[in-house]
Amino acid sequence: MADRDILPGSPWCSYCTRPAVILERECNVRLCDDHLVTDLEGRVRTYMLGKRFVSPGDHIAVALSGGKDSSALLLVLHQLKATLPGITLTAVTVDEGIAGYREETIDAATKLAARLGVPHQTVSFAGLFGEDLDSILRRSQGRPCTVCGVLRRRALEIAANDAGATKIATGHNLDDEAQSVLMNVLRGDKDRLMRVSTPGDPTSFIPRIKPLSTVTEKEVVTYLLVRGFFRDLPECPYASGALRHEIKGILTDLEFKWPGTCRALIRSRDSMRRTTAAQDDTAGRCHTCRMCGGPSRGEVCRVCTLLSYQKT
Ligand code: SF4
């Protein structure tokens, strides 16, 4: 290694003489564009194979909103397709019906899938549930992201099923996972904190996987930039009112002052889950909703509960 590589504040990659594009603060390593791409894709591949998230012949429905995480997810899986055992991909976009936001992201999703040659299908809340999100929320007491999350999961399940998919991949990154841990702790929601959602999600008949859950948001954005796929898109107008938005700000500050905070939160959750799983082997079972026949944790699924509540 050249002397310049070990100087504090060096702008060079820790592994070669190219300029660094990212500083991994947790381990104080700098990576150039090539090393970032190789490291990130390699990490996702190792994670997916290590967790047995993919099997030979898997058909993966990739949830593609058109935003940065889902775009990076499709790019990484498309890149890894050659080295993973015989997987096929279908990109699935859910149009929730959010005016002034969804139009641009759907356009980005459509263009990305076309550029990669990945089959792409779009389903909408209006088509599946008879109403778009904006309209549901005008009459609803529910929190926008809760309503949206419940319906979007079902929409994805339906689209993946129609495509004949054997897995659903979502773009949750490491920051998202850490935010979920802290949100569940602050809400006192032990069930959600302990629930193992991949695979064996009790709200999905099709196993769900989160291939980017070891990748930070900063890495996702830098990956898109260096691969030339970054697009500056509007944020969902409902996002700023969500608890997640505030948690994100808190964790961003903590991660900056104490690198590794997010990863440590996830480790704590995983360790608690291992203990709980050993005590309760019924956790995470998927039932059939008696009203719609869809996946459910109880007798009636959250989609039916939510939609029948909306109509009363
Ligand atoms: Fe849905 Fe909330 Fe995400 Fe907007 S921010 S797309 S309402 S989950």
Residues whose N, C-alpha, C, O or C-beta is under 5 A from the ligand:
A	BS01	SF4	P144 C145 C148 G149 C236 Y238 A239
